[in-house]
């Protein structure tokens, strides 16, 4: 039996975050951990939230939709980040036995050194460049381990548009109280602010060189395209999971949403409690002259997704019971759908 190669290098040829995060998960679950694996990739215009974060409180979902920004959720913890093509992401897979977290940090610092960038580790997760006015973060990481494998992933800021970070990670101003944890904003900088010649391509080359030198092996990079999904059924299933509404929005902590408006036919105050992206409790207060309709709306909202489709489904149920109030329900539907962001 031939021995497994000592190192393996995978390069993504797509900027789709659901593909790249699904590939990470596939690497973690299915590849041989005895082979040192490096996966390098980029996402285009994406907000990536942590496993336990609430997209409704963390993200400006309306602006994301307007600007065609992806929302993705990773399986590891941590805060929300914005990825564009100025970010280069890396993933390491190693065997748990004999694994040392400092090994990958050594590789990352060596790769930066090859590009003329002097950086240092800060705490457990970050790489920073020391400056006179204090350190600036250029890389953040997260870790995950099982009984036989160790997983480490993170990102480098090369020439990311840092102003867009605040655009999409600032909650939309509405009465939304979340019981999830908010992201911590860090002082960050781009590597190009220090070394203008650094690019994604040069960093990839430096990373591959540092990785192979550290582990004493060589490997030809394998290029992964979307068509790769068709040859890997389990990866295709994982991709579908990462792209699904249930994973990106439904896997959210409990939160409350209050909506108030004067419609042409009455005042409405709607309180929604939601968990895992679905309404668990609804209260509707109104001075409208259709008390049965108001009560039916309260009942119909419960159990629906906290989304535009969910609001539309609820009003459709009410419409079936009150067909003579089509004008009023049309106005109500427009208002409710405008109050939720997805």
C-alpha positions in Angstrom: 0.0 0.0 0.0 1.4 3.4 -1.0 2.0 5.9 1.7 -0.2 9.0 1.8 1.6 12.2 0.6 3.0 14.2 3.5 1.4 17.5 2.3 -1.6 18.4 0.2 -2.4 21.9 -1.2 -5.9 22.9 -2.4 -6.6 26.2 -4.1 -10.2 27.4 -4.7 -11.0 28.9 -8.1 -14.4 30.3 -7.0 -15.3 33.3 -4.8 -18.6 31.7 -3.6 -18.5 31.7 0.2 -20.9 28.8 0.5 -18.6 26.6 -1.7 -15.5 27.6 0.2 -17.0 27.1 3.7 -18.5 23.8 2.5 -15.1 22.8 1.2 -13.6 23.6 4.6 -16.1 21.4 6.3 -15.5 18.6 3.8 -11.8 18.9 4.4 -12.3 18.7 8.2 -14.7 15.7 8.1 -13.4 13.6 5.2 -9.8 14.2 4.4 -7.0 12.1 5.9 -5.6 14.0 8.9 -2.3 12.3 8.7 -1.7 14.4 5.6 -0.8 18.0 6.3 -3.4 19.9 4.3 -3.4 23.6 3.3 -6.5 25.2 1.6 -6.3 28.7 0.3 -9.4 30.7 -0.9 -11.2 34.0 -1.2 -14.8 35.1 -0.8 -16.3 38.0 -2.8 -18.4 40.6 -0.9 -19.5 38.4 2.0 -20.4 38.9 5.7 -19.4 35.7 7.6 -21.0 35.3 11.0 -20.0 32.9 13.8 -22.0 29.8 14.5 -24.0 31.3 17.4 -24.5 34.8 16.1 -27.8 36.5 15.2 -27.8 37.9 11.6 -30.7 40.2 12.4 -28.8 42.0 15.2 -25.2 41.8 13.7 -25.9 42.7 10.1 -27.5 45.5 8.0 -29.4 42.9 5.9 -31.2 45.5 3.9 -28.0 47.2 2.7 -26.4 43.8 2.1 -29.3 42.8 -0.2 -29.1 46.1 -2.0 -25.4 45.7 -2.6 -25.6 42.0 -3.4 -23.5 40.9 -0.5 -23.5 37.3 0.5 -24.4 36.2 4.1 -22.6 33.0 5.2 -22.4 31.3 8.6 -19.4 29.3 9.6 -19.4 26.3 12.0 -16.8 27.8 14.4 -17.3 30.5 16.9 -16.2 34.2 17.0 -17.6 37.4 15.6 -18.8 38.7 12.3 -16.3 39.7 9.6 -16.6 41.1 6.1 -14.7 39.4 3.3 -13.9 40.8 -0.2 -11.2 39.9 -2.7 -8.7 41.8 -0.6 -8.9 39.0 2.0 -6.9 35.8 1.6 -8.3 33.0 3.7 -6.3 29.9 4.8 -7.2 26.6 6.3 -4.9 24.0 7.9 -5.8 20.3 8.6 -3.5 18.2 10.8 -3.6 15.0 12.9 -4.4 15.7 16.5 -1.6 13.6 17.7 1.5 15.6 18.1 -0.3 18.8 16.9 1.1 22.1 18.1 -0.8 25.3 17.5 2.4 27.3 17.2 3.4 25.3 14.1 0.8 27.0 11.9 1.6 30.4 13.4 5.3 29.8 12.5 4.2 29.0 8.9 2.1 32.2 8.7 4.8 34.4 10.1 7.4 32.8 7.7 5.1 33.5 4.7 4.8 37.1 5.7 8.6 37.4 6.3 9.2 36.2 2.7 7.1 39.2 1.6 9.1 41.6 3.7 6.4 41.9 6.4 7.4 41.6 10.1 4.5 40.5 12.2 4.0 38.9 15.6 1.4 36.7 17.3 -1.0 38.4 19.6 -2.9 36.3 22.1 -4.2 33.0 20.8 -5.9 34.1 17.6 -4.3 37.2 16.0 -1.3 38.3 14.0 -0.4 42.0 14.3 2.1 44.5 12.9 3.7 46.5 15.7 3.5 50.3 15.0 4.4 53.3 17.0 0.8 54.1 17.8 0.1 50.5 18.8 -0.3 47.1 17.1 -2.6 46.7 14.1 -4.3 43.4 13.4 -3.7 41.9 9.9 -4.9 38.3 10.6 -7.4 36.5 12.8 -7.9 32.8 13.4 -10.2 30.2 14.9 -9.5 26.6 15.9 -11.4 23.4 16.1 -10.4 19.9 17.2 -11.8 16.4 17.5 -10.2 13.2 18.9 -8.1 12.6 15.8 -7.8 15.9 13.9 -6.9 19.6 14.4 -8.3 22.4 12.2 -7.1 26.0 12.1 -8.5 28.7 9.7 -8.2 32.4 9.4 -7.8 35.3 7.0 -5.2 37.9 6.0 -6.1 41.5 5.2 -4.2 42.4 2.0 -6.1 45.2 0.5 -9.6 44.8 2.0 -12.0 47.7 1.8 -12.1 48.3 5.5 -14.8 51.0 5.3 -17.3 48.5 4.1 -16.8 46.5 7.2 -18.8 49.0 9.3 -21.4 49.4 6.5 -22.6 45.8 6.9 -21.7 44.9 10.5 -23.7 47.8 11.9 -27.2 46.7 13.0 -30.0 48.3 11.1 -31.7 51.0 13.4 -34.8 49.2 14.6 -36.2 47.9 17.8 -34.5 44.6 17.8 -33.2 43.2 21.1 -30.8 40.2 20.7 -29.8 37.8 23.4 -26.8 36.8 21.3 -23.3 38.3 21.7 -22.2 41.2 19.6 -19.0 41.2 17.6 -15.9 42.8 18.9 -14.4 45.4 16.5 -10.6 45.4 16.4 -8.1 47.9 15.2 -7.0 46.5 11.8 -4.9 47.4 8.8 -4.1 46.1 5.4 -0.8 44.5 4.6 -0.5 46.7 1.6 -0.4 49.7 3.9 3.1 48.5 4.8 4.1 46.6 1.7 2.3 47.9 -1.4 3.6 45.0 -3.6 1.9 42.2 -1.7 -0.9 40.5 -3.6 -3.1 37.5 -3.2 -0.9 35.6 -5.7 2.3 36.5 -4.0 0.9 35.6 -0.6 -0.3 32.2 -1.9 3.1 31.5 -3.3 4.8 32.5 0.0 2.3 30.4 2.0 2.9 27.3 -0.1 6.6 27.8 0.2 6.5 28.2 4.0 4.1 25.3 4.4 6.1 22.8 2.3 9.4 23.9 3.9 8.1 23.5 7.4 6.7 20.0 6.8 9.5 18.9 4.5 7.3 17.9 1.6 6.2 19.1 -1.8 2.9 18.9 -3.7 1.3 20.3 -6.8 -1.6 22.6 -5.9 -5.0 21.1 -6.7 -7.4 23.7 -8.3 -11.0 23.4 -7.1 -13.9 24.7 -9.2 -17.7 24.6 -8.7 -17.8 21.6 -11.0 -15.9 19.7 -8.3 -19.2 19.5 -6.4 -20.5 17.0 -9.0 -17.7 14.5 -8.3 -18.2 14.7 -4.5 -21.8 14.0 -3.4 -21.1 14.7 0.3 -19.5 18.0 -0.6 -22.5 18.9 -2.7 -24.8 18.1 0.3 -22.7 20.3 2.5 -22.7 23.1 0.0 -26.5 23.0 -0.1 -26.6 23.1 3.7 -24.3 26.2 3.8 -26.4 28.0 1.1 -29.7 27.2 2.8 -31.9 29.8 4.6 -32.2 27.5 7.6 -28.5 27.5 8.2 -27.8 31.1 7.5 -30.8 32.7 9.2 -32.6 29.9 11.0 -29.7 29.0 13.3 -30.1 32.2 15.3 -30.4 32.8 19.0 -33.7 34.2 20.6 -34.5 37.8 19.8 -37.5 40.1 19.9 -38.8 42.5 17.3 -41.3 45.3 17.8 -43.0 47.0 14.9 -45.3 50.0 15.1 -47.2 51.8 12.4 -50.3 53.9 11.6 -51.9 52.3 8.6 -54.8 54.0 6.7 -57.3 51.7 8.6 -55.8 51.6 12.1 -52.8 51.7 14.4 -50.8 48.5 14.6 -48.2 47.4 17.2 -46.7 44.0 16.6 -44.4 42.2 19.0 -42.6 39.1 17.7 -40.4 36.7 19.7 -38.2 34.5 17.5 -35.8 31.6 17.9 -33.9 29.7 15.2 -35.3 32.2 12.7 -39.0 31.4 13.4 -41.6 33.3 15.3 -42.4 31.5 18.6 -44.8 34.1 20.0 -46.7 37.0 18.4 -48.8 39.8 19.9 -50.7 42.2 17.7 -52.3 45.3 19.2 -54.6 47.5 17.1 -57.5 49.9 17.2 -58.7 48.6 13.7 -62.4 47.8 13.4 -61.7 44.2 12.4 -60.9 42.4 15.7 -61.2 38.9 14.3 -58.7 39.8 11.5 -56.3 41.1 14.1 -56.6 37.9 16.2 -56.2 35.7 13.1 -53.0 37.6 12.2 -51.6 37.0 15.6 -52.3 33.3 15.3 -51.0 33.1 11.7 -47.6 34.8 12.5 -46.7 32.2 15.1 -44.5 29.5 13.7 -43.7 31.4 10.5 -40.1 32.2 9.4 -38.9 35.7 10.5 -38.6 36.7 6.9 -40.5 38.4 4.1 -41.8 35.1 2.9 -43.0 34.3 6.4 -44.8 37.6 6.7 -46.4 37.0 3.3 -47.5 33.5 4.3 -49.1 34.7 7.4 -51.1 37.4 5.6 -52.1 34.9 3.0 -53.7 32.7 5.7 -55.6 35.8 7.0 -56.6 36.8 3.5 -58.2 33.4 3.0 -60.4 34.0 6.1 -61.2 37.7 5.3 -61.4 38.1 1.5 -63.5 41.2 1.8 -60.6 43.1 3.4 -58.2 42.7 0.4 -57.3 46.4 0.3 -56.5 46.5 4.0 -54.6 43.3 4.0 -52.6 44.4 1.0 -51.4 47.5 2.9 -50.7 45.3 6.0 -48.7 42.8 3.9 -46.6 45.6 2.4 -45.8 47.0 5.8 -44.9 43.7 7.5 -42.7 42.6 4.6 -40.9 45.9 4.7 -40.1 45.5 8.4 -38.1 42.3 8.1 -34.9 42.3 6.1 -34.7 38.9 4.3 
